[in-house]
Amino acid sequence: MPYLIKNATLVNEGEMFVSDVLIENQIISRIDRSIENPGHYTEINAEGLYLLPGVIDDQVHFREPGLTHKG
């Protein structure tokens, strides 16, 4: 399912700016200041929220199977 994230404050490549983000097939396919929804995209209003494309949560703890109590 494609998603259109509208009005997010993006933090990307040393910049912060308000923009829209189009996600198709689980991949960011476009970042632009204004993207029109063709009607079949799930639209998410992210006004006032921050979006960090491609950031990985460095606080994730990968554990051996069976040691979920350490998570």
C-alpha positions in Angstrom: 0.0 0.0 0.0 1.4 3.4 -0.9 1.7 6.2 1.7 1.9 9.9 1.4 3.2 11.7 4.5 2.3 15.4 4.3 3.8 18.4 6.1 6.6 16.6 8.0 9.6 18.4 9.3 12.4 16.4 7.6 15.9 16.1 9.0 18.0 15.0 6.1 21.6 15.6 5.0 22.2 18.3 7.6 19.0 20.2 6.8 15.6 20.7 8.4 12.7 21.6 6.2 8.9 20.9 5.9 8.2 18.5 3.1 6.0 15.6 1.8 7.3 12.0 1.5 5.9 9.4 -0.9 6.4 5.8 0.0 5.8 3.1 -2.6 6.5 -0.6 -2.3 8.0 0.1 1.2 10.6 2.4 -0.4 10.9 6.2 -0.2 10.3 7.1 -3.8 10.0 10.9 -3.6 10.7 13.8 -1.3 9.2 17.1 -2.4 7.7 20.2 -0.8 4.3 19.5 -2.3 3.1 16.1 -3.6 -0.5 15.7 -4.7 -2.4 12.6 -3.6 -3.8 10.8 -6.7 -6.5 9.5 -4.4 -5.5 5.9 -3.7 -2.5 6.7 -1.3 -3.0 6.5 2.4 -2.3 10.1 3.6 -0.7 10.8 6.9 -0.7 14.4 8.2 2.6 14.8 10.0 2.4 18.5 10.7 4.4 19.4 13.7 6.2 16.0 13.7 9.8 15.2 12.7 10.7 12.6 10.1 14.2 11.2 9.8 14.3 9.2 6.5 16.5 6.1 6.7 17.5 6.5 10.3 18.0 3.2 12.2 17.2 3.0 15.9 20.6 2.4 17.5 19.0 1.4 20.8 17.8 -1.9 19.3 19.2 -4.9 21.1 19.7 -8.0 19.0 19.5 -11.1 21.1 20.1 -14.8 20.6 16.8 -16.7 20.1 15.3 -17.6 23.4 16.8 -14.7 25.4 13.8 -12.4 24.9 13.8 -11.6 28.6 16.9 -9.5 28.0 15.1 -7.3 25.5 
